[in-house]
Amino acid sequence: MLFDVWAPRADRVALRLVRRGADDPAGAYLPMEPDPARPGWWRAQAAATAGDRYGFVLDDGPVRPDPRSRRQPDGPEGLSAVPDPGPPAWRHPWPGRGLPGAVLYELHVGTFTPEGTFAAAAHRLAHLAELGVTHVQLMPLSPFPGRHGWGYDGVAPWAVHEPYGGPDGLRAFVDAAHGHGLGVVLDVVHNHLGPAGNHLPAFGPYFTERHHTPWGAAVNLDAPGSDEVRAYFLGSALAFLRDYRLDGLRLDAVHALADTRAEHFLAELSAAVDALAAELDRPLFLIAESDRNDPRTTAPRAAGGLGLHGQWNDDFHHALHTALTGEAQGYYADFARAPLAALAKTLTGAFFHDGTYSTFRGRGHGAPVPPDTPAHRFVGYAQTHDQVGNRALGDRLAASLTPELAACAAALVLCGPFTPMLFMGEEWGAGTPWQYFTDHPDPGLADAVRTGRRREFAEHGWSADAVPDPQDPATRDRSCLDWSEPARAPHARLLEWHRRLLAVRRRHADPGVRLRDVTVRTGGPGQRWLTVRHGALLVAVNLGDADADVPALAHGTRLAATHGDAGTRLPAHAAVVARV
């Protein structure tokens, strides 16, 4: 078997190999030779089988895991394991499911069930298929220290967190999802690695001081050595799509990818993913999280864009959130001045800040999206892991909204023009919070995270005792879904409403709608109703406390409603979806 590693600064590199069942637990140390065809690479041939442990020794340093490790059975600090070279035994054929027409469901494996494993989550896939979503979007799976965490502190971008079930567990989950007709999307983090267990700097210039991010030195995408770093992250992305039969990737915080090269890393990645889709003969897609409000993110590469297939639309979320809750702090301030007008602008143009002044940023922000842009390129949602978990108490919308207003939010998200996304448990108005939790074994790091979290919210008036301790196991336990809720009132009724809306979308929505095809109407002064029409679908919601007359309801056939047919009268906190 060939073992190789990129270590351009090392004078000597050795392979440590510990074979399963060997008498010597220390294993063998084998010198590696420079690869004459690849500058900076080292290689060695050695007999090995699946499950054997190995690592690399640079000069006279400690043994470190393989940066391209496919499995870390003993955690990020342990030795890597030789993967099984054989092809996986898939039970279900899978032609793929593309982004147009998709309905996403964001899922955190560690809290979707109390067990927190792929196997336990797979037992709940029938619920998602019956709900009517099309894709499960898994939060990050790269190994991180400890058992429980959000996943954004991963340090081995080619591997899968072992406590969830490791690589075999992920393959089994994906296969089970495909058996239910569900695609699988994975959230990947290319903008930083976690603070513990990150060995990449010892191997080479994976990070650069040319740019800085909230996590420190930036991933090296444009400094010397960046060719190999780009290939490292690009290769990881393609490996997950190919080897695990994933349908797409969600790219975390792409605005933190500092790259001044002529071809941006994201354009290179989107070109590679499109080529892989052609090779595999099934659709693949990339969804960005970006706060730049830059239409070039999803514009085709031929038109000067980055060629990503979609992006999260936080502006739609912020407008909807302020309209529902009245919150006006922080980045909600600009949206809260006229929430329905902000909501109307995002529904028809995607971005609220499209060159306008942002008081939160203290400058102009964004640019207009061309009206011929397909609406499905923007992911619309009322809740996400960020928007719930980054609140002090991790409280969901259900904690502050009536079931009727939650139903209005669902109508706008699930039957609106964008690609809809639900955050796990949202479909029944889960009563469990989703809080920020960690499991750092290092006491110093654990205390720093705890103190930093409390300091952050102290600036907003929260006492230290009120902010949950991220390191307390109870914080994670509180965040697990309660699977007895969907069968109980009022959750069961809201769940049935979500199922009804998704059935309507599946039968009547046009996935080819463009932003120019979306029209919105709002009521006059003092009224809080809004209608949005795209294709044959009309959604009407009344977020106000008084009944409203909505002329558009005089036309079309009602497909779903939170109340009985009352002509053009729309009761307070009510929603209607009609075919027109």
RANORRA-V493861 format. One record per residue. RES is the residue in one small letter. OMEGA is omega in whole degrees, 0 to 359 (* if undefined). D_CENTER is the distance of its C-alpha to the mean C-alpha in Angstrom with 2 decimals. Layout:
# RANORRA-V493861
res->(RES RES)
omega->(OMEGA OMEGA)
d_center->(D_CENTER D_CENTER)
This chain:
# RANORRA-V493861
res->(m l f d v w a p r a d r v a l r l v r r g a d d p a g a y l p m e p d p a r p g w w r a q a a a t a g d r y g f v l d d g p v r p d p r s r r q p d g p e g l s a v p d p g p p a w r h p w p g r g l p g a v l y e l h v g t f t p e g t f a a a a h r l a h l a e l g v t h v q l m p l s p f p g r h g w g y d g v a p w a v h e p y g g p d g l r a f v d a a h g h g l g v v l d v v h n h l g p a g n h l p a f g p y f t e r h h t p w g a a v n l d a p g s d e v r a y f l g s a l a f l r d y r l d g l r l d a v h a l a d t r a e h f l a e l s a a v d a l a a e l d r p l f l i a e s d r n d p r t t a p r a a g g l g l h g q w n d d f h h a l h t a l t g e a q g y y a d f a r a p l a a l a k t l t g a f f h d g t y s t f r g r g h g a p v p p d t p a h r f v g y a q t h d q v g n r a l g d r l a a s l t p e l a a c a a a l v l c g p f t p m l f m g e e w g a g t p w q y f t d h p d p g l a d a v r t g r r r e f a e h g w s a d a v p d p q d p a t r d r s c l d w s e p a r a p h a r l l e w h r r l l a v r r r h a d p g v r l r d v t v r t g g p g q r w l t v r h g a l l v a v n l g d a d a d v p a l a h g t r l a a t h g d a g t r l p a h a a v v a r v)
omega->(179 171 178 183 176 179 191 183 184 173 178 176 177 175 171 184 179 183 179 178 181 180 183 181 179 179 181 175 184 178 177 182 173 178 184 182 184 181 178 181 177 183 175 174 179 176 181 178 182 179 175 180 179 176 183 176 179 183 181 183 180 175 181 178 179 176 179 180 176 180 177 187 181 179 185 182 182 176 174 178 176 181 175 184 184 178 179 180 179 179 188 173 184 179 182 174 182 182 179 181 184 169 187 179 183 189 174 187 186 180 176 174 176 180 177 181 174 184 179 178 181 179 180 183 178 177 182 178 179 177 179 175 182 183 169 178 183 172 193 185 181 181 176 182 180 182 188 177 179 180 183 174 179 184 180 191 178 188 183 182 187 180 176 184 177 183 181 178 178 179 180 178 180 180 178 178 178 177 176 181 183 170 181 178 180 174 180 185 179 187 177 169 183 185 182 178 180 181 186 181 179 184 184 184 179 180 183 175 177 182 178 180 176 181 181 180 185 169 187 179 184 179 177 183 187 176 182 180 177 179 180 182 176 180 177 180 182 180 179 180 184 191 179 179 177 181 181 178 168 186 185 169 183 177 178 175 183 185 181 181 185 174 181 180 183 176 177 180 181 177 180 179 177 178 178 178 178 180 183 181 172 184 174 181 178 177 182 160 182 177 184 186 183 181 178 180 182 177 180 179 180 179 179 180 180 174 175 190 179 175 175 180 179 180 176 178 184 179 180 182 180 178 182 190 185 179 186 183 174 184 176 191 183 181 186 180 177 190 182 176 177 179 178 181 181 180 182 183 180 184 169 175 181 186 180 181 177 180 179 181 181 182 172 186 172 178 182 174 178 185 179 179 176 183 183 178 180 180 181 185 173 181 173 176 180 187 174 188 180 168 186 184 181 184 179 176 182 180 184 182 170 176 180 178 176 177 176 178 181 180 181 181 189 178 175 186 186 170 185 172 174 170 189 181 180 186 176 180 185 178 178 175 169 191 179 182 179 181 183 177 181 183 180 178 179 181 179 179 179 182 180 179 182 178 180 184 173 177 179 173 180 173 182 183 183 183 182 178 182 184 180 180 180 179 176 183 177 186 179 178 175 186 171 183 186 181 185 173 357 186 185 181 179 177 180 177 177 178 180 180 181 174 177 180 183 185 192 183 177 182 181 181 176 184 181 181 185 176 182 174 176 180 180 181 179 179 185 174 182 171 175 179 173 185 182 184 173 176 177 177 174 182 182 182 179 177 181 174 183 186 184 181 177 184 172 182 180 180 178 180 179 184 178 181 179 180 181 179 178 182 176 177 182 181 176 170 184 172 183 *)
d_center->(35.49 34.33 32.51 31.45 29.69 29.40 31.35 33.27 34.79 36.23 39.93 39.68 36.98 37.61 35.79 36.00 35.96 36.43 37.29 36.79 40.10 41.74 44.50 43.35 40.11 40.01 39.71 40.96 40.41 40.67 41.04 38.76 40.11 38.82 37.56 39.99 37.73 34.67 35.50 33.91 33.09 34.92 35.60 37.53 38.48 38.76 39.13 36.08 34.54 31.20 30.58 32.78 31.47 31.59 30.83 32.24 34.84 35.06 38.63 39.73 36.38 34.63 32.98 29.31 26.67 25.87 23.15 22.26 22.64 21.21 22.01 22.69 24.52 25.88 22.85 21.98 25.59 27.24 28.51 26.51 27.44 28.73 26.53 28.20 29.28 29.72 27.49 25.46 27.26 25.08 26.60 25.03 25.31 22.24 22.69 19.03 17.33 16.44 14.37 17.52 18.10 14.73 13.48 9.93 9.62 6.74 8.64 9.52 12.34 14.50 15.04 14.71 18.32 20.86 21.27 17.70 17.99 16.94 20.43 20.29 17.00 18.68 21.54 19.50 18.28 21.43 20.37 17.28 19.57 22.16 19.84 19.27 15.58 15.24 11.94 10.13 6.38 6.75 5.42 7.43 10.91 13.18 16.33 16.94 20.21 21.09 19.75 17.30 14.52 10.93 10.49 10.17 13.91 13.98 17.09 17.56 15.09 17.06 17.33 15.81 16.28 19.72 19.88 17.28 19.65 19.18 19.17 21.50 19.52 16.37 18.77 20.45 17.35 16.37 20.07 20.32 17.47 19.32 22.45 21.17 20.26 16.48 14.27 11.43 8.22 6.86 4.26 7.43 9.29 12.40 13.60 15.14 16.07 16.86 20.33 21.87 22.49 21.73 24.69 23.78 26.14 29.01 28.62 28.42 27.26 23.51 23.34 25.53 27.24 27.49 24.29 22.74 19.37 18.72 18.58 21.87 22.96 20.58 19.53 22.58 21.88 25.29 27.86 30.29 28.71 25.53 26.27 25.58 22.49 20.93 22.08 20.56 16.92 17.59 19.24 16.47 14.04 16.92 17.91 14.78 15.07 18.80 19.56 17.10 17.39 13.72 13.36 10.59 7.98 5.00 6.97 6.65 9.64 11.76 14.57 15.26 16.18 19.93 21.77 25.23 26.14 27.36 24.53 21.19 18.96 16.35 19.31 20.45 17.16 16.99 20.67 20.25 17.58 19.93 22.78 21.18 20.56 24.25 25.31 23.60 24.57 21.33 18.65 15.56 13.04 10.69 8.38 8.61 7.79 11.51 14.09 17.00 17.57 18.91 19.60 20.11 16.39 16.57 20.33 21.87 22.98 26.55 26.39 25.34 21.60 18.77 18.32 14.55 14.22 12.05 10.31 8.97 12.34 12.79 16.52 16.61 14.96 17.48 20.35 19.71 19.29 22.53 24.32 23.61 24.15 26.32 24.43 25.38 24.56 22.77 20.66 21.56 25.18 25.41 23.78 25.99 29.21 29.11 26.01 27.07 27.98 24.61 22.95 25.39 24.66 20.89 21.53 23.99 22.76 18.98 19.53 21.76 22.36 23.63 26.17 27.19 27.85 25.14 26.95 23.99 24.02 27.76 27.68 27.01 23.43 21.88 23.70 24.38 22.49 25.16 26.08 26.10 22.33 20.84 19.09 16.49 14.98 13.57 10.95 12.79 12.17 14.35 12.02 8.54 8.23 9.34 12.07 13.38 13.17 14.43 17.48 20.45 20.76 17.26 18.97 17.43 18.99 21.22 22.96 24.33 24.59 27.12 26.05 27.58 25.42 22.28 23.63 24.06 20.45 19.47 22.02 20.71 17.08 17.97 21.08 20.29 20.07 16.33 13.82 13.19 10.26 11.25 10.06 12.03 15.67 15.63 17.71 20.61 20.27 19.60 22.04 20.23 18.43 15.17 16.37 15.69 17.14 18.07 20.63 22.15 25.48 26.90 28.75 28.80 25.05 24.58 27.07 25.60 22.17 24.06 26.35 23.79 21.80 25.11 26.38 23.42 24.11 27.85 27.73 26.73 29.52 28.02 30.32 29.21 30.08 27.87 24.60 23.42 23.91 20.63 22.85 24.60 23.64 24.27 21.28 18.96 21.38 21.34 17.59 18.05 18.35 22.00 22.57 26.04 24.86 24.11 27.83 29.15 29.94 28.40 25.14 26.66 27.62 24.23 22.70 25.42 24.74 21.13 22.56 25.21 22.98 20.85 24.18 25.43 22.51 22.88 26.61 27.05 24.16 24.63 21.52 23.55 23.95 23.91 23.66 27.46 27.80 26.23 28.84 28.64 31.57 31.95 34.93 37.54 37.96 37.22 35.41 31.73 31.19 29.12 29.02 26.67 27.90 26.31 28.16 29.97 27.78 28.76 26.84 28.95 28.06 30.43 28.83 32.31 34.74 37.43 37.83 37.48 39.09 36.61 38.75 36.06 36.22 39.73 38.41 36.45 35.78 33.71 31.02 29.44 30.69 30.48 34.30 37.41 38.51 40.19 40.65 39.29 38.99 35.48 35.68 33.90 30.27 30.34 28.45 29.73 28.27 31.02 31.83 33.95)
